[in-house]
């Protein structure tokens, strides 16, 4: 990607990643507006708290459906356009893919699935000119971390900073910077990689 390229944020109000028809409509709208899709950032996610033994199974399955299957659907819906542009896939995993979190087994499983997906996707795209990589954020100052703090009955999300060797929450811009780097010339030699941008959380 180059400076000045248009970036379109597709949020929950415009697209449901658990619904392939909704994704197809979002892709069509984007292509109508821009004429092409050079890069896709798959970043939809939800968190809930509950052990596998006692939780509502459907809630756990939905966590996997959004966090992993939603990424699969996003790739499938956009691939013809990304292939035409010889572009980039940028998936958002999590430090939870590499470390167990109590009460979040479904979330950990989904994010581990994203790290496996990016490796398989990179292999499938061999010779296409498309790169597929992921970033693995740690505790980042976002609304989903606020929700995690509420689920864990913590006073605020700031409490999660103690988990990370950096001893602070990450800023969303720090995660975005890694994604931009992966979609630029300096990241051109990487594919199938998951880059930890986690403040050391997964150490």
Residue frames as a rotation matrix with the C-alpha (Angstrom) as fourth column:
UNK 1
0.575 0.818 0.000 0.00
0.818 -0.575 0.000 0.00
0.000 0.000 -1.000 0.00
UNK 2
-0.483 -0.721 0.498 1.08
0.722 -0.649 -0.240 3.56
0.496 0.243 0.833 -0.59
UNK 3
-0.703 0.193 -0.684 0.49
0.386 -0.705 -0.595 6.83
-0.598 -0.682 0.421 1.20
UNK 4
-0.674 0.527 -0.519 -2.81
-0.678 -0.720 0.150 8.28
-0.294 0.453 0.842 0.12
UNK 5
-0.786 0.438 -0.436 -4.50
0.086 0.776 0.625 4.93
0.613 0.454 -0.647 -0.54
UNK 6
-0.118 0.845 0.522 -8.08
-0.807 -0.388 0.446 4.90
0.579 -0.369 0.727 0.64
UNK 7
-0.960 -0.123 -0.252 -8.84
0.057 0.794 -0.606 2.84
0.274 -0.596 -0.755 3.74
UNK 8
-0.118 0.985 0.124 -12.41
-0.598 -0.170 0.783 1.76
0.793 0.018 0.609 4.42
UNK 9
-0.931 -0.085 0.354 -13.49
-0.352 0.455 -0.818 0.59
-0.092 -0.886 -0.454 7.86
UNK 10
-0.216 0.873 -0.438 -16.34
-0.355 0.347 0.868 -1.90
0.910 0.343 0.235 7.70
UNK 11
-0.794 -0.092 0.601 -17.93
-0.604 0.016 -0.796 -2.17
0.064 -0.996 -0.069 11.12
UNK 12
-0.867 0.455 0.205 -20.58
0.313 0.815 -0.487 -4.31
-0.389 -0.358 -0.849 12.73
UNK 13
-0.090 0.888 -0.451 -23.35
-0.181 -0.460 -0.869 -1.98
-0.979 0.004 0.202 11.57
UNK 14
0.110 0.066 -0.992 -22.35
-0.958 -0.261 -0.123 -2.57
-0.267 0.963 0.035 7.93
UNK 15
0.019 -0.249 -0.968 -21.30
-0.620 0.757 -0.206 -6.21
0.784 0.605 -0.140 8.01
UNK 16
0.582 0.155 0.798 -21.80
-0.727 0.538 0.426 -9.41
-0.364 -0.829 0.426 10.01
UNK 17
-0.309 -0.826 -0.471 -18.81
-0.945 0.325 0.050 -11.72
0.111 0.460 -0.881 9.52
UNK 18
-0.661 0.146 0.736 -20.93
-0.171 0.926 -0.338 -14.72
-0.730 -0.349 -0.587 10.50
UNK 19
0.456 0.869 0.191 -23.14
0.173 0.124 -0.977 -14.09
-0.873 0.479 -0.094 7.44
UNK 20
-0.434 -0.722 0.539 -21.56
0.656 0.158 0.738 -14.73
-0.618 0.674 0.405 4.04
UNK 21
0.190 0.574 0.796 -24.23
0.941 -0.339 0.020 -12.72
0.282 0.745 -0.605 2.23
UNK 22
0.930 0.111 -0.352 -23.55
0.259 -0.876 0.407 -9.73
-0.263 -0.469 -0.843 4.48
UNK 23
0.050 -0.990 -0.130 -19.84
0.201 -0.117 0.973 -10.01
-0.978 -0.074 0.193 3.74
UNK 24
-0.328 -0.128 0.936 -20.47
0.918 0.192 0.348 -10.28
-0.224 0.973 0.054 0.01
UNK 25
0.666 0.649 0.369 -22.54
0.704 -0.710 -0.022 -7.08
0.248 0.274 -0.929 0.13
UNK 26
0.746 -0.457 -0.484 -19.79
0.044 -0.691 0.721 -5.25
-0.664 -0.559 -0.496 2.02
UNK 27
-0.302 -0.881 0.363 -17.20
0.469 0.194 0.862 -6.37
-0.830 0.430 0.354 -0.52
UNK 28
-0.032 0.376 0.926 -19.41
0.994 -0.084 0.068 -5.30
0.104 0.923 -0.371 -3.43
UNK 29
0.910 0.403 -0.098 -19.97
0.414 -0.894 0.169 -1.89
-0.019 -0.194 -0.981 -1.85
UNK 30
0.369 -0.860 -0.352 -16.24
0.070 -0.352 0.933 -1.43
-0.927 -0.369 -0.069 -1.30
UNK 31
-0.452 -0.555 0.698 -15.35
0.700 0.265 0.664 -2.36
-0.553 0.788 0.269 -4.88
UNK 32
0.404 0.666 0.627 -18.04
0.890 -0.444 -0.102 -0.03
0.211 0.599 -0.772 -6.22
UNK 33
0.948 -0.005 -0.320 -16.46
0.136 -0.898 0.418 2.79
-0.289 -0.440 -0.850 -4.22
UNK 34
0.326 -0.931 -0.166 -12.77
-0.408 -0.297 0.863 2.09
-0.853 -0.213 -0.477 -4.82
UNK 35
0.583 -0.052 -0.811 -12.63
-0.799 0.140 -0.584 -0.12
0.144 0.989 0.040 -7.91
UNK 36
0.111 -0.617 -0.779 -10.31
-0.114 0.771 -0.627 -2.64
0.987 0.159 0.015 -6.21
UNK 37
0.952 0.040 0.302 -9.21
-0.304 0.073 0.950 -4.17
0.016 -0.997 0.082 -2.92
UNK 38
0.256 -0.950 -0.178 -5.47
-0.505 0.025 -0.863 -4.13
0.824 0.310 -0.474 -2.29
UNK 39
-0.829 -0.541 -0.141 -5.40
-0.122 0.421 -0.899 -5.28
0.546 -0.728 -0.415 1.32
UNK 40
0.359 0.927 -0.112 -7.80
-0.135 0.171 0.976 -6.85
0.924 -0.335 0.186 3.77
UNK 41
-0.796 -0.470 0.381 -7.48
-0.437 0.013 -0.899 -6.52
0.418 -0.882 -0.216 7.55
UNK 42
0.102 0.815 -0.570 -9.62
0.110 0.561 0.821 -9.16
0.989 -0.147 -0.032 9.29
UNK 43
-0.841 -0.491 0.228 -10.15
-0.063 -0.330 -0.942 -7.77
0.537 -0.806 0.246 12.77
UNK 44
0.170 0.947 0.273 -13.70
-0.621 -0.112 0.776 -8.63
0.765 -0.301 0.569 13.86
UNK 45
-0.645 -0.420 -0.638 -13.76
0.180 0.728 -0.661 -10.13
0.743 -0.541 -0.394 17.33
UNK 46
0.461 0.716 0.524 -15.80
-0.521 -0.260 0.813 -10.76
0.718 -0.648 0.253 20.45
UNK 47
-0.756 -0.633 -0.165 -14.87
-0.210 0.474 -0.855 -11.99
0.619 -0.612 -0.492 23.92
UNK 48
0.508 0.804 0.308 -16.88
-0.558 0.035 0.829 -13.80
0.656 -0.593 0.466 26.52
UNK 49
-0.561 -0.682 0.468 -15.95
-0.782 0.251 -0.570 -15.46
0.271 -0.686 -0.675 29.79
UNK 50
0.526 0.746 0.409 -16.93
-0.836 0.542 0.086 -18.98
-0.157 -0.387 0.908 30.69
UNK 51
-0.521 -0.721 0.457 -15.41
-0.624 0.687 0.373 -22.38
-0.583 -0.091 -0.808 31.25
UNK 52
-0.618 0.236 -0.750 -16.12
-0.602 0.471 0.645 -25.11
0.505 0.850 -0.149 28.75
UNK 53
-0.909 0.191 -0.372 -17.49
0.334 0.867 -0.371 -27.34
0.251 -0.461 -0.851 31.53
UNK 54
-0.452 0.743 -0.493 -20.26
0.704 -0.043 -0.709 -25.07
-0.548 -0.667 -0.504 32.73
UNK 55
-0.694 0.125 -0.709 -20.91
-0.285 -0.952 0.111 -22.43
-0.661 0.279 0.696 30.08
UNK 56
0.551 0.831 -0.079 -23.58
-0.222 0.054 -0.974 -22.04
-0.804 0.554 0.214 27.47
UNK 57
-0.123 -0.649 0.751 -22.06
0.596 0.557 0.579 -24.05
-0.794 0.519 0.318 24.63
UNK 58
0.518 0.397 0.758 -23.72
0.854 -0.283 -0.435 -21.83
0.042 0.873 -0.486 22.04
UNK 59
0.956 -0.223 -0.191 -21.95
-0.177 -0.957 0.232 -18.77
-0.234 -0.188 -0.954 23.45
UNK 60
0.101 -0.971 0.218 -18.60
-0.132 0.204 0.970 -20.55
-0.986 -0.127 -0.107 23.16
UNK 61
-0.045 -0.052 0.998 -19.38
0.867 0.495 0.065 -21.66
-0.497 0.867 0.023 19.61
UNK 62
0.877 0.386 0.288 -20.33
0.478 -0.765 -0.431 -18.10
0.054 0.516 -0.855 18.66
UNK 63
0.599 -0.744 -0.298 -16.96
-0.339 -0.572 0.747 -16.88
-0.726 -0.346 -0.594 19.97
UNK 64
-0.334 -0.724 0.604 -15.26
0.278 0.537 0.797 -19.29
-0.901 0.434 0.022 17.57
UNK 65
0.274 0.519 0.809 -17.65
0.921 0.102 -0.377 -18.40
-0.278 0.849 -0.450 14.76
UNK 66
0.992 0.088 -0.094 -16.85
0.066 -0.975 -0.213 -14.69
-0.110 0.205 -0.972 14.93
UNK 67
0.531 -0.842 -0.094 -13.15
-0.554 -0.429 0.714 -14.85
-0.642 -0.327 -0.694 15.79
UNK 68
-0.509 -0.733 0.451 -12.10
-0.106 0.574 0.812 -17.70
-0.854 0.366 -0.370 13.49
UNK 69
-0.189 0.485 0.854 -14.85
0.858 0.504 -0.096 -18.59
-0.477 0.715 -0.511 11.02
UNK 70
0.783 0.467 -0.412 -15.48
0.271 -0.851 -0.450 -14.90
-0.560 0.240 -0.793 10.42
UNK 71
0.011 -0.868 -0.497 -11.89
-0.558 -0.418 0.717 -14.57
-0.829 0.270 -0.489 9.23
UNK 72
-0.642 -0.189 0.743 -12.30
0.366 0.776 0.513 -17.58
-0.673 0.602 -0.429 6.93
UNK 73
0.326 0.862 0.388 -15.45
0.841 -0.077 -0.535 -16.06
-0.432 0.500 -0.750 5.46
UNK 74
0.660 -0.128 -0.740 -13.74
-0.175 -0.984 0.014 -12.69
-0.730 0.120 -0.672 5.01
UNK 75
-0.467 -0.883 -0.039 -10.87
-0.333 0.134 0.933 -14.25
-0.819 0.449 -0.357 3.10
UNK 76
-0.481 0.328 0.813 -13.25
0.700 0.702 0.132 -16.23
-0.527 0.633 -0.567 0.91
UNK 77
0.564 0.823 -0.062 -15.37
0.649 -0.489 -0.583 -13.17
-0.510 0.288 -0.810 0.12
UNK 78
0.700 -0.323 -0.637 -12.44
-0.359 -0.930 0.077 -10.96
-0.617 0.175 -0.767 -0.81
UNK 79
0.042 -0.842 0.538 -10.01
0.238 0.531 0.813 -13.36
-0.970 0.094 0.223 -2.46
UNK 80
0.373 0.064 0.926 -10.92
0.918 0.123 -0.378 -12.68
-0.138 0.990 -0.013 -6.13
UNK 81
0.948 0.036 0.318 -10.28
0.104 -0.974 -0.202 -8.96
0.302 0.224 -0.927 -5.63
UNK 82
0.618 -0.776 0.127 -7.12
-0.454 -0.221 0.863 -9.36
-0.642 -0.591 -0.489 -3.58
UNK 83
0.162 -0.536 0.829 -5.82
0.592 0.724 0.353 -11.86
-0.790 0.434 0.434 -6.14
UNK 84
0.651 0.145 0.745 -6.44
0.735 -0.367 -0.571 -9.34
0.191 0.919 -0.346 -8.94
UNK 85
0.904 -0.279 0.325 -4.52
-0.316 -0.947 0.065 -6.69
0.289 -0.162 -0.944 -7.02
UNK 86
0.193 -0.821 -0.537 -1.72
0.450 0.560 -0.695 -9.07
0.872 -0.107 0.478 -5.93
UNK 87
0.284 0.121 0.951 -2.40
-0.484 -0.838 0.251 -7.66
0.828 -0.531 -0.180 -2.51
UNK 88
-0.776 -0.618 0.123 -2.17
-0.302 0.192 -0.934 -8.46
0.553 -0.762 -0.336 1.17
UNK 89
0.452 0.811 -0.371 -4.07
0.177 0.326 0.929 -10.36
0.874 -0.486 0.004 3.85
UNK 90
-0.673 -0.580 0.458 -3.57
-0.287 -0.365 -0.885 -9.02
0.681 -0.728 0.079 7.35
UNK 91
0.268 0.771 -0.578 -5.22
0.269 0.516 0.813 -11.12
0.925 -0.374 -0.069 10.04
UNK 92
-0.169 -0.265 0.949 -5.50
-0.787 -0.543 -0.292 -10.15
0.593 -0.797 -0.116 13.69
UNK 93
0.011 0.050 -0.999 -4.75
0.385 0.922 0.050 -12.98
0.923 -0.385 -0.009 16.08
UNK 94
0.714 0.187 0.675 -3.94
-0.506 -0.528 0.682 -12.50
0.484 -0.829 -0.282 19.78
UNK 95
-0.466 -0.837 0.288 -1.39
-0.785 0.241 -0.571 -13.37
0.408 -0.492 -0.769 22.42
UNK 96
0.110 0.617 0.779 -4.21
-0.826 0.493 -0.274 -15.65
-0.553 -0.614 0.564 23.60
UNK 97
0.768 0.092 -0.634 -3.24
-0.528 0.652 -0.544 -17.94
0.364 0.752 0.550 20.71
UNK 98
0.040 -0.913 -0.406 -0.01
-0.140 0.397 -0.907 -18.73
0.989 0.093 -0.112 22.56
UNK 99
-0.942 -0.312 0.122 -0.99
-0.154 0.078 -0.985 -18.70
0.298 -0.947 -0.122 26.22
UNK 100
-0.336 0.859 -0.385 -3.96
0.734 0.496 0.464 -20.09
0.590 -0.126 -0.797 28.12
UNK 101
-0.789 0.195 0.583 -6.36
-0.413 -0.871 -0.267 -17.60
0.456 -0.451 0.767 29.67
UNK 102
-0.889 0.455 -0.047 -8.75
0.354 0.621 -0.700 -18.78
-0.289 -0.639 -0.713 32.39
UNK 103
-0.087 0.977 -0.196 -12.36
0.297 -0.163 -0.941 -18.77
-0.951 -0.140 -0.276 31.28
UNK 104
0.342 0.164 -0.925 -11.46
-0.692 -0.623 -0.366 -17.95
-0.636 0.765 -0.100 27.68
UNK 105
-0.302 -0.493 0.816 -10.74
0.090 0.838 0.539 -21.35
-0.949 0.236 -0.209 26.15
UNK 106
0.465 0.548 0.695 -12.96
0.741 0.188 -0.645 -20.69
-0.484 0.815 -0.319 23.13
UNK 107
0.937 -0.177 -0.302 -11.28
-0.268 -0.917 -0.294 -17.34
-0.225 0.357 -0.907 22.48
UNK 108
0.008 -0.987 0.158 -7.82
-0.615 0.120 0.780 -18.92
-0.789 -0.104 -0.606 22.82
UNK 109
-0.128 -0.005 0.992 -8.85
0.471 0.880 0.065 -21.71
-0.873 0.475 -0.111 20.44
UNK 110
0.814 0.515 0.270 -10.20
0.486 -0.347 -0.802 -19.27
-0.319 0.784 -0.533 17.86
UNK 111
0.757 -0.567 -0.324 -7.10
-0.601 -0.799 -0.005 -17.09
-0.257 0.198 -0.946 17.89
UNK 112
-0.226 -0.799 0.558 -4.84
-0.306 0.602 0.738 -20.15
-0.925 -0.004 -0.380 17.69
UNK 113
0.263 0.435 0.861 -6.91
0.684 0.546 -0.484 -21.10
-0.681 0.716 -0.154 14.65
UNK 114
0.970 0.067 -0.235 -6.14
-0.087 -0.804 -0.588 -17.73
-0.228 0.591 -0.774 13.06
UNK 115
0.150 -0.984 -0.099 -2.41
-0.779 -0.179 0.601 -18.37
-0.609 -0.013 -0.793 13.39
UNK 116
-0.352 -0.212 0.912 -2.87
0.231 0.924 0.304 -21.74
-0.907 0.318 -0.277 11.69
UNK 117
0.641 0.692 0.331 -5.10
0.533 -0.092 -0.841 -20.22
-0.551 0.716 -0.428 9.03
UNK 118
0.748 -0.366 -0.555 -2.51
-0.531 -0.830 -0.168 -17.62
-0.399 0.420 -0.815 8.04
UNK 119
-0.353 -0.896 0.269 0.13
-0.511 0.425 0.747 -20.31
-0.784 0.127 -0.608 7.56
UNK 120
-0.230 0.344 0.911 -2.18
0.581 0.799 -0.155 -22.43
-0.781 0.493 -0.383 5.44
UNK 121
0.812 0.565 -0.146 -3.39
0.265 -0.581 -0.770 -19.42
-0.519 0.587 -0.622 3.48
UNK 122
0.305 -0.789 -0.534 0.18
-0.739 -0.550 0.390 -18.35
-0.601 0.275 -0.750 2.70
UNK 123
-0.586 -0.523 0.619 0.92
-0.084 0.799 0.596 -21.85
-0.806 0.297 -0.512 1.42
UNK 124
0.156 0.748 0.645 -2.21
0.719 0.362 -0.594 -21.87
-0.678 0.556 -0.481 -0.76
UNK 125
0.917 0.234 -0.324 -1.27
0.021 -0.839 -0.544 -18.49
-0.399 0.492 -0.774 -2.23
UNK 126
0.015 -0.985 0.171 2.20
0.291 0.168 0.942 -19.62
-0.957 0.035 0.289 -3.27
UNK 127
-0.667 -0.454 0.591 3.31
0.669 -0.016 0.743 -17.84
-0.328 0.891 0.314 -6.43
UNK 128
0.272 0.890 0.366 0.30
0.959 -0.283 -0.024 -15.51
0.082 0.357 -0.930 -6.52
UNK 129
-0.459 -0.482 0.747 2.16
0.374 -0.867 -0.329 -12.42
0.806 0.129 0.578 -5.35
UNK 130
0.495 0.690 0.528 -0.20
-0.313 -0.426 0.849 -12.17
0.811 -0.586 0.005 -2.36
UNK 131
-0.750 -0.642 -0.159 1.22
-0.050 0.294 -0.954 -12.20
0.660 -0.708 -0.253 1.16
UNK 132
0.491 0.869 -0.060 -0.77
-0.064 0.105 0.992 -13.38
0.869 -0.483 0.107 4.17
UNK 133
-0.651 -0.725 -0.226 0.42
0.263 0.063 -0.963 -12.48
0.712 -0.686 0.150 7.65
UNK 134
0.544 0.805 -0.239 -1.01
0.506 -0.087 0.858 -11.91
0.670 -0.587 -0.455 11.11
UNK 135
-0.465 -0.582 0.667 -0.26
-0.393 -0.539 -0.744 -9.77
0.793 -0.608 0.022 14.11
UNK 136
0.062 0.389 -0.919 -0.74
0.668 0.668 0.328 -11.06
0.742 -0.634 -0.218 17.63
UNK 137
-0.066 -0.076 0.995 -1.62
-0.374 -0.922 -0.096 -8.18
0.925 -0.379 0.033 19.98
UNK 138
-0.758 -0.102 -0.644 -1.35
0.569 0.380 -0.730 -8.27
0.319 -0.919 -0.230 23.72
UNK 139
0.051 0.801 -0.596 -3.58
0.936 -0.246 -0.250 -6.30
-0.347 -0.546 -0.763 26.07
UNK 140
-0.792 -0.263 0.551 -4.54
0.536 -0.732 0.420 -3.23
0.292 0.628 0.721 24.05
UNK 141
-0.731 0.493 -0.471 -6.61
0.094 -0.612 -0.785 -0.25
-0.676 -0.618 0.401 25.12
UNK 142
-0.836 0.524 -0.163 -9.77
-0.221 -0.050 0.974 -1.10
0.502 0.850 0.158 23.17
UNK 143
-0.062 0.915 0.400 -13.44
-0.969 -0.151 0.196 -1.65
0.240 -0.375 0.895 23.89
UNK 144
0.510 0.245 -0.825 -13.00
-0.195 0.967 0.167 -5.43
0.838 0.076 0.541 23.77
UNK 145
-0.538 -0.725 -0.429 -10.43
0.351 0.271 -0.897 -5.16
0.767 -0.633 0.109 26.59
UNK 146
-0.684 0.413 0.602 -12.88
-0.696 -0.619 -0.366 -3.05
0.221 -0.669 0.710 28.56
UNK 147
0.418 0.874 -0.248 -15.41
-0.767 0.486 0.420 -5.84
0.488 0.015 0.873 28.10
UNK 148
0.110 -0.471 -0.875 -12.84
0.235 0.868 -0.438 -8.42
0.966 -0.158 0.206 29.22
UNK 149
-0.871 -0.420 0.255 -12.21
-0.098 -0.359 -0.928 -6.36
0.481 -0.834 0.272 32.37
UNK 150
-0.195 0.887 0.417 -15.93
-0.964 -0.253 0.086 -6.32
0.182 -0.386 0.905 33.06
UNK 151
0.536 0.412 -0.737 -16.17
-0.388 0.895 0.218 -10.08
0.750 0.169 0.640 32.57
UNK 152
-0.170 -0.704 -0.690 -13.28
0.485 0.549 -0.680 -10.65
0.858 -0.450 0.248 34.96
UNK 153
0.778 0.567 -0.270 -14.86
0.532 -0.367 0.763 -8.21
0.334 -0.738 -0.587 37.45
UNK 154
-0.309 -0.923 -0.230 -11.83
0.951 -0.295 -0.091 -5.91
0.016 -0.247 0.969 37.38
UNK 155
0.061 0.312 -0.948 -11.98
0.468 -0.848 -0.249 -2.24
-0.882 -0.428 -0.198 38.25
UNK 156
0.615 0.100 -0.782 -10.69
-0.572 -0.625 -0.530 -1.24
-0.542 0.774 -0.327 34.82
UNK 157
0.964 -0.266 -0.022 -8.83
0.153 0.618 -0.772 -2.61
0.218 0.740 0.636 31.81
UNK 158
0.412 -0.858 0.308 -5.66
-0.735 -0.512 -0.444 -0.98
0.538 -0.043 -0.842 33.16
UNK 159
0.485 -0.188 0.854 -5.34
-0.675 0.540 0.503 -3.98
-0.555 -0.821 0.135 35.49
UNK 160
0.948 -0.094 0.305 -4.30
0.246 0.823 -0.511 -6.09
-0.203 0.560 0.803 32.48
UNK 161
0.673 -0.739 0.042 -1.10
-0.516 -0.509 -0.688 -4.05
0.530 0.441 -0.724 32.10
UNK 162
0.278 -0.568 0.774 0.46
-0.864 0.205 0.460 -6.11
-0.420 -0.797 -0.434 34.91
UNK 163
0.786 0.081 0.613 0.44
0.081 0.970 -0.231 -9.18
-0.613 0.231 0.755 32.63
UNK 164
0.872 -0.361 0.332 2.89
0.352 -0.010 -0.936 -7.65
0.341 0.933 0.118 30.15
UNK 165
0.104 -0.920 -0.377 6.63
0.984 0.041 0.171 -7.12
-0.142 -0.389 0.910 30.64
UNK 166
-0.477 -0.236 0.846 6.19
0.488 -0.873 0.031 -3.62
0.731 0.428 0.532 29.24
UNK 167
-0.589 0.285 -0.756 3.88
0.770 -0.086 -0.633 -3.03
-0.246 -0.955 -0.169 32.24
UNK 168
-0.591 0.505 -0.628 1.46
-0.417 -0.859 -0.298 -0.92
-0.690 0.086 0.719 30.23
UNK 169
0.387 0.754 0.530 -1.44
0.334 0.421 -0.843 -1.36
-0.859 0.503 -0.089 27.87
UNK 170
-0.668 -0.553 0.498 -0.65
0.642 -0.089 0.762 -1.14
-0.377 0.829 0.414 24.19
UNK 171
-0.274 0.540 -0.796 -2.07
-0.415 -0.813 -0.408 1.63
-0.867 0.218 0.447 22.05
UNK 172
0.575 0.558 0.599 -4.17
0.290 0.545 -0.786 0.56
-0.765 0.626 0.152 19.03
UNK 173
0.828 -0.305 -0.471 -1.88
-0.554 -0.573 -0.604 2.69
-0.085 0.761 -0.643 16.85
UNK 174
-0.190 -0.942 0.277 1.02
-0.843 0.301 0.445 0.40
-0.503 -0.149 -0.851 17.77
UNK 175
-0.110 0.252 0.961 -0.88
0.245 0.944 -0.219 -2.60
-0.963 0.212 -0.166 16.39
UNK 176
0.871 0.490 -0.023 -1.88
0.137 -0.288 -0.948 -0.60
-0.471 0.823 -0.318 13.31
UNK 177
0.395 -0.801 -0.450 1.76
-0.855 -0.500 0.138 0.34
-0.336 0.330 -0.882 12.67
UNK 178
-0.491 -0.564 0.664 2.71
-0.316 0.825 0.468 -3.34
-0.812 0.020 -0.584 12.45
UNK 179
0.272 0.686 0.675 -0.13
0.522 0.484 -0.702 -3.99
-0.808 0.543 -0.226 10.02
UNK 180
0.894 0.016 -0.449 0.92
-0.302 -0.718 -0.627 -1.06
-0.332 0.695 -0.637 7.84
UNK 181
-0.071 -0.995 -0.063 4.50
-0.841 0.026 0.540 -2.34
-0.536 0.092 -0.839 7.84
UNK 182
-0.375 -0.024 0.927 3.35
0.141 0.987 0.082 -5.80
-0.916 0.162 -0.367 6.72
UNK 183
0.545 0.675 0.498 1.42
0.634 0.058 -0.772 -4.23
-0.550 0.736 -0.396 3.84
UNK 184
0.815 -0.319 -0.483 4.36
-0.469 -0.853 -0.229 -2.16
-0.339 0.413 -0.845 2.67
UNK 185
0.633 -0.595 -0.495 7.63
-0.409 0.286 -0.867 -2.79
0.657 0.751 -0.062 0.85
UNK 186
-0.286 -0.814 0.506 9.60
-0.894 0.035 -0.448 -3.41
0.346 -0.580 -0.737 4.04
UNK 187
-0.129 0.309 0.942 7.38
-0.666 0.677 -0.313 -6.38
-0.735 -0.667 0.119 4.88
UNK 188
0.373 0.386 -0.844 7.42
-0.927 0.190 -0.323 -7.88
0.036 0.903 0.428 1.41
UNK 189
-0.467 -0.658 -0.591 9.61
-0.618 0.721 -0.314 -10.85
0.633 0.218 -0.743 2.37
UNK 190
-0.863 0.182 0.471 7.17
-0.343 0.473 -0.812 -12.12
-0.371 -0.862 -0.346 4.99
UNK 191
-0.100 0.927 -0.362 4.25
-0.806 0.138 0.576 -14.46
0.584 0.349 0.733 4.42
UNK 192
0.316 0.339 -0.886 2.63
0.165 0.900 0.404 -16.97
0.934 -0.274 0.228 6.73
UNK 193
-0.697 -0.688 -0.201 4.08
0.372 -0.107 -0.922 -15.16
0.613 -0.718 0.330 9.74
UNK 194
0.636 0.763 -0.118 2.41
0.532 -0.322 0.783 -14.13
0.560 -0.561 -0.610 12.98
UNK 195
-0.369 -0.793 0.485 4.16
0.231 -0.583 -0.779 -11.09
0.900 -0.176 0.398 14.46
UNK 196
0.114 0.403 -0.908 3.84
0.980 0.105 0.170 -10.67
0.164 -0.909 -0.383 18.25
UNK 197
-0.485 -0.142 0.863 2.93
0.031 -0.989 -0.145 -7.08
0.874 -0.044 0.484 19.05
UNK 198
0.415 0.746 -0.521 2.09
0.316 0.419 0.851 -7.97
0.853 -0.518 -0.061 22.61
UNK 199
0.426 -0.293 0.856 4.36
-0.734 -0.665 0.138 -6.14
0.529 -0.687 -0.499 25.02
UNK 200
-0.645 -0.759 -0.087 5.87
-0.608 0.578 -0.544 -9.52
0.463 -0.298 -0.835 25.85
UNK 201
0.102 0.781 0.616 2.60
-0.987 0.156 -0.034 -11.03
-0.122 -0.605 0.787 27.10
UNK 202
0.877 0.349 -0.329 3.15
-0.423 0.886 -0.189 -14.39
0.226 0.305 0.925 25.44
UNK 203
-0.124 -0.991 -0.042 6.68
-0.774 0.123 -0.622 -14.87
0.621 -0.045 -0.782 26.80
